[in-house]
Amino acid sequence: MSKPRMRARQAALSFSEKIKVLEKLRDRDRAIAASGLRAKAEKGDLTLPHLKRIK
C-alpha cells in the first residue's frame, strides 16, 4: 500500500479506532523492549550485542 493511500486510510479512522492502533503499537514497543531485541545505547553509540566480536 502506498504512503498517501495509507495516510488517507489512517485519517479516515475514528478517534477510538486511532486509540486502539496506538495501544497496539505501545504494547508492541514494550514487548520488544522487554525481550531485549532493541539495540542498547553505549556511550552514545548504538551497538548490537549479537554482532560483537568474541575474544
Kinemage of the C-alpha trace (Angstrom):
@kinemage 1
@onewidth
@group {chain A} dominant
@subgroup {mainchain}
@vectorlist {calphas} color= white
{ca met a 1} P 0.000 0.000 0.000
{ca ser a 2} L 1.400 3.418 -0.931
{ca lys a 3} L 2.118 6.042 1.713
{ca pro a 4} L -0.552 8.515 0.553
{ca arg a 5} L -3.128 5.755 0.490
{ca met a 6} L -2.103 4.522 3.951
{ca arg a 7} L -2.253 8.060 5.348
{ca ala a 8} L -5.716 8.596 3.880
{ca arg a 9} L -6.880 5.308 5.400
{ca gln a 10} L -5.498 6.258 8.813
{ca ala a 11} L -7.030 9.738 8.616
{ca ala a 12} L -10.421 8.186 7.914
{ca leu a 13} L -10.358 6.171 11.154
{ca ser a 14} L -12.490 7.321 14.052
{ca phe a 15} L -10.773 8.656 17.153
{ca ser a 16} L -11.454 5.465 19.120
{ca glu a 17} L -10.002 3.334 16.299
{ca lys a 18} L -6.872 5.525 16.257
{ca ile a 19} L -6.512 4.995 20.009
{ca lys a 20} L -6.725 1.211 19.510
{ca val a 21} L -3.953 1.379 16.907
{ca leu a 22} L -1.786 3.455 19.253
{ca glu a 23} L -2.360 0.980 22.093
{ca lys a 24} L -1.275 -1.903 19.859
{ca leu a 25} L 1.872 -0.006 18.879
{ca arg a 26} L 2.631 0.795 22.530
{ca asp a 27} L 2.190 -2.866 23.525
{ca arg a 28} L 4.446 -3.946 20.657
{ca asp a 29} L 7.081 -1.409 21.686
{ca arg a 30} L 7.003 -2.657 25.275
{ca ala a 31} L 7.262 -6.294 24.164
{ca ile a 32} L 10.307 -5.514 22.014
{ca ala a 33} L 11.940 -3.579 24.855
{ca ala a 34} L 11.275 -6.385 27.343
{ca ser a 35} L 12.646 -9.079 25.041
{ca gly a 36} L 15.965 -7.312 24.576
{ca leu a 37} L 15.600 -7.121 20.801
{ca arg a 38} L 16.129 -3.379 20.780
{ca ala a 39} L 19.707 -2.169 20.397
{ca lys a 40} L 21.163 -0.714 23.579
{ca ala a 41} L 22.997 2.607 23.683
{ca glu a 42} L 26.575 2.541 24.966
{ca lys a 43} L 28.432 5.840 25.217
{ca gly a 44} L 26.096 7.434 22.699
{ca asp a 45} L 26.584 4.693 20.073
{ca leu a 46} L 24.098 2.018 19.213
{ca thr a 47} L 25.606 -1.428 19.390
{ca leu a 48} L 24.125 -4.770 18.583
{ca pro a 49} L 25.243 -7.351 21.170
{ca his a 50} L 25.000 -10.252 18.719
{ca leu a 51} L 27.453 -8.517 16.364
{ca lys a 52} L 30.218 -8.009 18.930
{ca arg a 53} L 33.379 -9.996 18.347
{ca ile a 54} L 34.135 -12.826 20.713
{ca lys a 55} L 37.679 -12.581 22.067
